[in-house]
Each structure stands twice: as C-alpha cells, then as structure tokens.
Amino acid sequence: MAEYGKALNGAEILLHSLKEQGTELIFGYPGGAVLPLYDALYSSDLKHILARHEQGAVHMAEGYAKATGKPGVVFVTSGPGATNAITGIADAMSDSVPLVVITGQVTTPGIGKDAFQEADVVGLTMPITKNNYQVRAVKDLAKMVKEAFHLATTGRKGPVVIDLPKDMTVSEVPLEATGPVNLVSYQPTLQPNQLQVKKLLEALKVAKKPLVLAGAGVIHANASKELIAFVEQFQLPTLTTLLGLGTIPYEHELFLGMGGMHGSYAANMALTDCDLLINIGSRFDDRLASAPDEFAPNAIVAHIDIDPAEIGKIIETQIPIVGDAKETLIQLLATSSEQPTCEEWRKLNQDRKNQHPFKFDRQQIAEIKPQRVIELVGELTKGDAIVTTDVGQHQMWSAQYYPFKYPQQIITSGGLGTMGYGIPAGIGAKLGAPEKEVVIFVGDGGFQMTNQELAILNDYNIDLKVILMNNRSLGMVRQWQESFFGGRRSESVFENQPDFIKLAEAYHINGFKVDKPATFEADFTKAFKSQGPAVIEVLVSTTEHVLPMVPAGKPNDQMLGVD
C-alpha cells in the first residue's frame, strides 16, 4: 500500500482505493481515455481479466458478484467503451447486483464539446445506476470510490458508475486517508418495525393457508438459513422466484418450486389459494404476477423488502415491512412461539407437487429432448454445480429441471432478460468460485452474441463446460409465435449457422457435437467428463415448448400445458 502524504496521480489513487475496498479482480477493456489507468495497473498486483467486449466485461463482473457476494469491478474507456457497457449495467440494476464501473472520459476541458470518443456517461447511466459520479478534482477520487462501494453493497444492492476524465488520471495530489462514509440522504433501514413484525405473527396465527414467497433479496441478505428455519417452524409451503432458486433446497418437503409464467403447477395454485402470502425479498414482477389485480386474490399480503419503493408498487400490501431479510427473519424467529401448523394445507400442496411435476414426452426418442439434457447435467454434477444460463427456453428449463440446492447457485439474467449474458457471466462465476464446478447453458441465439468471450477460457486456463442447446431458432420467440401469433415464425428460425465446433476450436478449446438421439446420453456424458474447457453442442428438438405457461395478463391458475 502507498504511504499517506505521498504524491500520487489519479490512476494510482484509484488503484489504491480499490485495494482498500478489498478488490482482487478487475474485468475490463482498455482504450485511449484510460491508458494512464492501465499503465498504473501494469505494475499493480491487482488481477485484470481482458474481456473481448465491454458488455462481456460487465456480465463477467455480474457473474463474479453473484457467485461471491462481493462487488464486481469494471474498467472501460470513454465513448463507445462506456456505451457498450450500458446493457450490462442495466442488467445489474434490474437484478440488484453490486458493481463499481469505472468509465474513461475525455479531458475535463473537452467535456460537452463533442470531443473524440465523448459520451455523456452520467446522463446515459443515471436511470440504470444507484448513483453515478464524474470526477472533477483528483482530491475527491478516493472518497468517491469509498462511497461507490458503500452504495453498491448496502441497502438494495446495485451498480455505481464513476466517470473519470483522462486528465484526472494523470494529475497528482498527496494521498490522504478517507473518513467513514456519511451520506445523510442514504440510510437504508435494516431493522424492521416491531409493530409490523407483531402484526405479521398475529396474521400467521389465524391463517389457514399461509404461503412464503422467497426472492433474490433472501440471497442478497445471506438469509437462506433463517428462511429455512422460519418455514420449518411453521411448516409453511414455500415457492421462489427465478432468482430466488436455491434459497431452499429443491428436495425440501416444503418447497413447491418456482412460481410465475413458467412456474410449477403446485406453486401457482398455492399463490391462487393462499390466505396469507409472505413475500420475502421479491419485487412482484410481471413474470410472477402477470395479472396484478387477480394475483393471490384471497390473501392478506405481507411484503418484507429492504427497498421501500417496491412495497405496494405492484401488489397491494396489507403488512408492509421495510428491512433486511435476514434481520427480519431473525426477529420473527426470536419473537414467535411454536404455533399450530396447517396440516391439511401442507398436504394439499404436497399432493399437487407430487401429482403435477414438470414433465415432457419421455417416450419420444426420435429427437433429443432439451429437458433431458438439463436433467442429465443435474445427475452428472449431483446438483452441486453453479449453473449459469443465457436467456430463452433453456433458461426456463434450467429453472425447472436442475436440482438447485444452495443460494448463489443459479446465475442468470432475471429482470432485463439479456441474451448474451450466459457465457461471460459463467466465466465471472468460475473466477469468483474456482473451487466450484460451473456449467453454462446457452442457446444458439445467445451464443452468437458473446461467443468471443470463449477466448478467455484459454487465456486464463478457466475450466468449465458450455452446453450449447441448438434448436436452430430463437426458441422462446418461436414458441410465442406458435402460441399467440398464428404460427407465423417471423425471423425466428436460423437458416444458416456457423460450425460451432470449429468455432470452439478456433478459440483453442475442445468442441463436441452430440446429435444422435439413440446414443445421446453416452455421447454427452463422455464429452461432459472430458478434461479442460469445452463447448458441447447438443442438437435438441426444434418443436418443444416451455410448459406450463401462464399467458401474459392471465392469473396464475390459468396455465397452458397442465392436464
């Protein structure tokens, strides 16, 4: 660490400040405006991962943050470098992922004068960040970095941008210690209101059909242990959102599955029938509550959330509780006594779960079923792998058929639904959790958006498997066209595709093609157990739909594909 009082330039101060915040790994892509920063990085012990596109760098940082709980850090240059990063920043904002993104900027005198590679980063990122800064004095930089990390990692987590003009990276000032962060207008509420906690416990005493909905807020708060203790104490049937998968193990007798558009029959029917819904860390998005006026129509709704803006935004809430999920669950456990359980309700949900599992036609052996691919990966990994997905049908099948056991196990783009997310996010996850097996599921559409990041696997000796589910189409788009647009497949089928195996080999990693239904399981298993990173292309059925499906605007009990 540098000595306080020593003159350092802005680039050196930035690196010093990042290390003070515990940063070990940076994802980025250099350019003219950040050359002084990369020059300082050359002699630093901070590790940098050279992405092949700025969007990929941000998704890697997201995967790293989701797998570790630590903030991801990104460096990009000005202008197109910053604009290329915007999709990833917006994705992180949607999913409450802690990031600190350093964007280069033209020199201070050139700002606002259409200088080469200038873009209004502050204006562009204002709606998709928790906060953003533009450095106008080097002496403020260390304080800004400290504040940025504080904002990114507290309250409802999210991305923060620091826009750094080039002249600020070369100007020198004495290094000074920064004091504690004190943002008067930003004081997240961690401890819940005791009266509201008591009100929830009283509602729980009289409820006949209580239900728990667990979202990503449980994971962000590291509260899975407390969640399980709470639902076990009261024997509460529990469902999750997509990003809440893993908060309660898939094999737990109280777990009903994921709810919403492609959720389980048991979960969606429980939402319809419950008389008390306890939402912990979910924002009631439209994929869960497609018809808000008909959502949980018989229920008193309790909503526990760190972000008060989410409570009552979509679903009317009778018991609002602003607070950290972990702290709130601790208080619920501490102030409650053993209560009678609703055995009849619990049995009804268990029967629904047993009688209406996710299913597909296992007798049809002329094609490889994508659902079976995911099941097989679950068997080969014993359900222990971190699973990263891209966006599309395979994402939903992964949520339905992979046996998620623990928090931070599924890494996917939930809120923004960003195609191209899977490969870079999986790389970031593996770098964050090298001891874990990481599997990436990706479709042939999303693969072609960010496949250039495969180069990193060889560059940094990263061992993971990419499962390319090739259905020769944009599967989810095709499904909607077949279901709601008269079967007109407008621009959703790929007439020509690259040779994905040769493409993998061009990046100096192994490629395997699995295309024979009769020997699919043996061929896939052999490829999956191969040494080193690999792309395994599986030619899956081109006609499968993700079912069940709650059509847009319909209540949760109106599912397609249910007997």
C-alpha positions, 0 to 999 in steps of 0.5 A, a space after each residue: 500500500 502507498 504511504 499517506 502524504 505521498 504524491 500520487 496521480 489519479 490512476 494510482 489513487 484509484 488503484 489504491 482505493 480499490 485495494 482498500 475496498 478489498 478488490 482482487 479482480 478487475 474485468 475490463 477493456 482498455 482504450 485511449 481515455 484510460 491508458 494512464 489507468 492501465 499503465 498504473 495497473 501494469 505494475 499493480 498486483 491487482 488481477 485484470 481479466 481482458 474481456 473481448 467486449 465491454 458488455 462481456 466485461 460487465 456480465 463477467 463482473 455480474 457473474 463474479 458478484 453473484 457467485 461471491 457476494 462481493 462487488 464486481 469491478 469494471 474498467 472501460 474507456 470513454 465513448 463507445 467503451 462506456 456505451 457498450 457497457 450500458 446493457 450490462 449495467 442495466 442488467 445489474 440494476 434490474 437484478 440488484 447486483 453490486 458493481 463499481 464501473 469505472 468509465 474513461 472520459 475525455 479531458 475535463 476541458 473537452 467535456 460537452 464539446 463533442 470531443 473524440 470518443 465523448 459520451 455523456 456517461 452520467 446522463 446515459 447511466 443515471 436511470 440504470 445506476 444507484 448513483 453515478 459520479 464524474 470526477 472533477 478534482 483528483 482530491 475527491 477520487 478516493 472518497 468517491 470510490 469509498 462511497 461507490 462501494 458503500 452504495 453498491 453493497 448496502 441497502 438494495 444492492 446495485 451498480 455505481 458508475 464513476 466517470 473519470 476524465 483522462 486528465 484526472 488520471 494523470 494529475 497528482 495530489 498527496 494521498 490522504 486517508 478517507 473518513 467513514 462514509 456519511 451520506 445523510 440522504 442514504 440510510 437504508 433501514 435494516 431493522 424492521 418495525 416491531 409493530 409490523 413484525 407483531 402484526 405479521 405473527 398475529 396474521 400467521 396465527 389465524 391463517 389457514 393457508 399461509 404461503 412464503 414467497 422467497 426472492 433474490 433479496 433472501 440471497 442478497 441478505 445471506 438469509 437462506 438459513 433463517 428462511 429455512 428455519 422460519 418455514 420449518 417452524 411453521 411448516 409453511 409451503 414455500 415457492 421462489 422466484 427465478 432468482 430466488 432458486 436455491 434459497 431452499 433446497 429443491 428436495 425440501 418437503 416444503 418447497 413447491 418450486 418456482 412460481 410465475 409464467 413458467 412456474 410449477 403447477 403446485 406453486 401457482 395454485 398455492 399463490 391462487 389459494 393462499 390466505 396469507 402470502 409472505 413475500 420475502 425479498 421479491 419485487 412482484 414482477 410481471 413474470 410472477 404476477 402477470 395479472 396484478 389485480 387477480 394475483 393471490 386474490 384471497 390473501 392478506 399480503 405481507 411484503 418484507 423488502 429492504 427497498 421501500 419503493 417496491 412495497 405496494 408498487 405492484 401488489 397491494 400490501 396489507 403488512 408492509 415491512 421495510 428491512 433486511 431479510 435476514 434481520 427480519 427473519 431473525 426477529 420473527 424467529 426470536 419473537 414467535 412461539 411454536 404455533 399450530 401448523 396447517 396440516 391439511 394445507 401442507 398436504 394439499 400442496 404436497 399432493 399437487 407437487 407430487 401429482 403435477 411435476 414438470 414433465 415432457 414426452 419421455 417416450 419420444 426418442 426420435 429427437 433429443 429432448 432439451 429437458 433431458 439434457 438439463 436433467 442429465 447435467 443435474 445427475 452428472 454434477 449431483 446438483 452441486 454445480 453453479 449453473 449459469 444460463 443465457 436467456 430463452 427456453 433453456 433458461 426456463 428449463 434450467 429453472 425447472 429441471 436442475 436440482 438447485 440446492 444452495 443460494 448463489 447457485 443459479 446465475 442468470 439474467 432475471 429482470 432485463 432478460 439479456 441474451 448474451 449474458 450466459 457465457 461471460 457471466 459463467 466465466 465471472 462465476 468460475 473466477 469468483 468460485 474456482 473451487 466450484 464446478 460451473 456449467 453454462 447453458 446457452 442457446 444458439 441465439 445467445 451464443 452468437 452474441 458473446 461467443 468471443 468471450 470463449 477466448 478467455 477460457 484459454 487465456 486464463 486456463 478457466 475450466 468449465 463446460 458450455 452446453 450449447 442447446 441448438 434448436 436452430 431458432 430463437 426458441 422462446 420467440 418461436 414458441 410465442 409465435 406458435 402460441 399467440 401469433 398464428 404460427 407465423 415464425 417471423 425471423 425466428 428460425 436460423 437458416 444458416 449457422 456457423 460450425 460451432 465446433 470449429 468455432 470452439 476450436 478456433 478459440 483453442 478449446 475442445 468442441 463436441 457435437 452430440 446429435 444422435 438421439 439413440 446414443 445421446 446420453 453416452 455421447 454427452 456424458 463422455 464429452 461432459 467428463 472430458 478434461 479442460 474447457 469445452 463447448 458441447 453442442 447438443 442438437 435438441 428438438 426444434 418443436 418443444 415448448 416451455 410448459 406450463 405457461 401462464 399467458 401474459 395478463 392471465 392469473 396464475 391458475 390459468 396455465 397452458 400445458 397442465 392436464 
